[in-house]
Amino acid sequence: MKQKEVTINGVKYPVVFTLDTLFGVEDITGGSFFDVNFCTLKNRMAVVLAAIYSADDKADITVEALKAMEPMQMIRDITEAFVTVSLLMNEFFKIPEVEQQNEPQPEKAEGDKDKPKN
C-alpha cells in the first residue's frame, strides 16, 4: 500500500487508498462509491477525508473544521489533496499489464477499416 501526504490548512496528513477508503466514502456520502460524482466539492472532500482516516483513524480533521476554513483556501487545499488521492485511486484500480494483454480487443465493422477517425 502506497502512502502519500496532503496539506490542509497548513497541517500535513498521510493519505492512502484502500478498500477501507471505499467504505469510508460510502459512509460519508451515504451511497455507493461507484455512483459518487467527483465533480462536486462535497464528494471530493469525502474521498480526501476517507483517505486521511484510512491512513490514520485518529486524524484530527472534520468536515466542520474544513467548513470553518477561509473558503478559497479550503477549495484549494481540497482540490490539491484530491489530485493526490486520485493518483492513489488510479493505482488501486489499475489493471495489471498481464490482464490488459488478455482483454479482447473490439473488432471493427467491415466498413470501418478504411474510414479515418475524427
N, C-alpha and C positions, 0 to 999 in steps of 0.2 A: 504494500500500500504506500503510495506516494503522498507526501505531505508538503504543503506549501504554506505561505504566510500571507495574510492580508492585514491592512491597516485601516481601522475605522475610528474616527475621531481621535487620531493620534495614538491609539493603542494597537499593538500588534497581536494578532490571533492566529493560531495554527488552523489550517483547514485540510480536510480530507474528503474524498468522495467514495463512499462505501454503500453497501446495502442499507446500513443504518441511516445514511443520509437520505436515501429514497424514502424510508419510513418517516424520517423527521419532516421532510417536505409534505408528505401526506398528512401528518399530524397537524402541522401548522396551517395548511391550506384547506384541510377537510375534504380533499378529493384525491384522485389518482395522480401520481407523479406524471404519468404519461399523458394526462389531459391538461397539465399546467401550461399556461401561456406565459413564456418567459419574457414577453414584451412589456409586461407591466412591472412597475417598480415594486409593488407589493409582493409579487411572486419571485422576483429577483432577490428581494430581501429574505424571503422564506428559504430559498436554496442556500443563500450565504449563511444565514443563521443555522440551518441544519448542518451545513458543512463544518461550521465552528463547533457546534455541540457534538458532532461526531468525533472531532479531534480531541475535544476537552469538554466532557459533560458538566464540568463545574465552571465553565466560562462565564464571566460576569458581564453579559451583554443581553439586552432585552429589546423587544420591539418598542417599548415605551422610551427607552434610552435613545434609540435611533430617531424616534419621532421628536424628541426634545432637542436634537441637534439643529444647528443652523441648516435650513432646508437645502441650499445648494451644496453645502459641504457633505451632507448626508447622501444626496443624489450622486455626487462624485465618488464618494467612498464606496457606496453600494455598487455603483457601476464598475469601478475598478476591481472590487472584490469579486463581482460576478464573473468578470473576464477570467480571473484566476481560477475560480471554481469551475467554470466552463471547460477550461483546459483539463482539469482533473476528471470532469464528467466525460469528456471525449475519450480519455484514456480508459475509463471504467467500461464504457460501451464499445470500445474498439474491437473490431472483428480481426482475429489473428490472421496473418498472411496465409497460412495453410487453408483456413476456411474460405478466404476470399478466392483462392485458386479453384476451389471445388464448387463455387457458385456457378450455376448455369447462366450463360450469357443470353440475353434476349435475342431472338432471331429477327432479322429484318424481313419485312414483307418483300415479295418479289420485285415490286415497283420501287422500293426504297433504296435499292442498292446503288443506283446511279444518280439519285437525287442529292444535290448538295444540301448540307444542313444550314439552316438560317442562323 
